[in-house]
Amino acid sequence: MAYSDPADGSGQFALPRMTRVVKTLLVLNLALALPFLFLYEVVPFLPNVHDTLSLDVDAWRESAPWFPLWQLVSYGFLHSPHEPMHVLGNLIGLYFFGTWLESLIGARRFLLWYLAGIVLPGFVQLCVALVLGSKLSVVGASGAVLLLVVAMATLRPQALVIVLFVPVRLWLVATVYVLLDLFGLVRGAGNAAHVVHLGGAALGFGLAKSGALWWEPWTALSARRQARAQQDVLDDEARLDALLERIHQRGIASLSESERAFLKRMSSRRGGGL
């Protein structure tokens, strides 16, 4: 698969350059997948490890209120030991669409939304299964990969990607993926976690359409902390002015112990003088 992005002005098909976060995610997914693919039937404890890391609805029912919260993340880095093409498909999608998106929004934002594409759709799938009384065990990064595909299709709908040697518009690729999962969900066919897939797709569309892909929660928190610190300084100055006015009118004996401690702190902050 290669792509041609009309937004970059080149119009040339090219393989994407590997990006830092995608490279780490590929290595992590592959490192977790290989032991289960080749040693699942040989090493006795691997099936138990796989069950522990999968998003297992029965485990959530039986362990309440000590829910296995780690499964909401770990399932997205695990794959079926009996479906090597599942692993390969997700790795290919992560490489092509992940590097594309990471190069647009940056490493930290990309990692945030990739993990969101695992946790949030997984949580929705879990809630649906619990309400319906379904028995379900979910593994795979497909929800997060669908987030990448749909997000890029929303940002670059007219970009061309090569699928089986045929150039196809990216919006059409994303639409086909979503329709296949909708069809599977309606039919109730197979063991695929269609709610996870569709949840990832919906999240990717919403993030790209709203512009939230460029939102940085750490920047927002830092700005709030700075604003709060500035307001605290203004409040302290106003309190100091009020206390100094009271001292001028009624003397320092009118101050409480806490007010005198406040004056001492403000004096230290100003280098010993008010």
HUQUICOR-V122422 format. One record per backbone hydrogen bond with DSSP energy under -1.0 kcal/mol. CO is the residue of the C=O (numbers start at 0). NH is the residue of the N-H. E is the energy in kcal/mol with one decimal. If there is no record, write none. Layout:
CO:NH:E
CO:NH:E
This chain:
1:161:-2.9
2:13:-1.9
3:159:-2.2
4:7:-1.4
13:2:-1.7
18:22:-2.4
19:23:-1.9
20:24:-2.6
21:25:-2.8
22:26:-2.2
23:27:-2.4
24:28:-2.8
25:29:-2.5
26:30:-2.7
27:31:-1.9
28:32:-1.9
29:33:-2.4
32:36:-2.2
33:37:-2.2
34:38:-2.4
38:41:-1.0
38:42:-2.7
42:45:-1.1
44:48:-2.0
45:49:-2.8
46:50:-2.3
47:51:-2.2
48:52:-2.0
49:53:-1.6
53:55:-1.4
54:137:-2.3
55:59:-1.5
56:60:-2.0
57:61:-2.7
58:62:-1.7
62:65:-2.3
64:66:-1.7
66:68:-2.1
67:70:-1.9
68:71:-1.7
69:72:-1.8
69:73:-2.9
70:74:-1.8
72:75:-1.2
73:76:-1.6
74:77:-1.2
74:139:-2.6
79:82:-1.3
82:85:-1.1
82:86:-1.2
83:87:-2.4
84:88:-2.7
85:89:-2.0
86:90:-2.4
87:91:-2.5
88:92:-2.3
89:93:-2.7
90:94:-2.4
91:95:-2.6
92:96:-2.1
93:97:-1.0
94:98:-1.5
95:99:-1.0
96:100:-2.3
97:101:-3.0
98:102:-1.9
100:104:-2.4
101:105:-2.2
105:109:-2.1
106:110:-2.5
107:111:-2.1
108:112:-2.5
109:113:-2.5
110:114:-2.3
111:115:-2.0
112:116:-1.9
114:117:-1.0
114:118:-2.8
115:119:-1.9
117:121:-1.3
118:122:-2.4
119:123:-2.2
120:124:-2.7
121:125:-2.3
122:126:-2.5
123:127:-2.5
124:128:-2.4
125:129:-2.5
126:130:-2.5
127:131:-2.4
128:133:-2.1
135:56:-2.7
137:54:-2.5
140:144:-2.5
141:145:-2.8
142:146:-1.6
143:147:-1.8
144:148:-2.5
145:149:-2.7
146:150:-2.5
147:151:-2.4
148:152:-2.2
149:153:-2.0
150:154:-2.1
151:155:-3.3
155:158:-1.5
156:170:-1.9
158:169:-2.8
159:3:-2.9
160:167:-2.9
162:165:-1.3
165:162:-2.9
167:160:-2.8
168:172:-1.7
169:173:-2.4
170:174:-2.1
171:175:-2.4
172:176:-2.1
173:177:-2.4
174:178:-2.7
175:179:-2.4
176:180:-1.8
177:181:-2.5
178:182:-2.7
179:183:-2.3
180:184:-2.5
181:185:-2.4
182:186:-2.4
183:187:-1.6
183:188:-1.3
191:193:-1.7
192:196:-1.9
193:197:-3.0
194:198:-2.4
195:199:-2.4
196:200:-2.3
197:201:-2.7
198:202:-2.3
199:203:-2.5
200:204:-2.3
201:205:-2.5
202:206:-2.7
203:207:-2.1
204:208:-2.9
205:209:-2.1
206:212:-1.5
210:213:-1.7
211:214:-2.0
215:219:-2.0
216:220:-2.6
217:221:-2.1
218:222:-2.4
219:223:-2.2
220:224:-2.5
221:225:-2.4
222:226:-2.4
223:227:-2.6
224:228:-2.5
225:229:-2.4
226:230:-2.2
227:231:-2.5
228:232:-2.0
229:233:-2.0
230:234:-2.7
231:235:-2.6
232:236:-2.4
233:237:-2.3
234:238:-2.5
235:239:-2.8
236:240:-2.5
237:241:-2.0
238:242:-2.4
239:243:-2.7
240:244:-2.1
241:245:-1.9
242:246:-2.6
243:247:-2.2
244:248:-1.8
245:249:-3.8
246:250:-1.7
250:253:-1.5
251:254:-1.7
255:259:-2.2
256:260:-2.3
257:261:-2.0
258:262:-2.1
259:263:-2.1
260:264:-2.2
261:265:-2.5
262:266:-2.3
263:267:-2.3
264:268:-2.4
265:269:-1.5
266:271:-4.0
267:270:-1.5
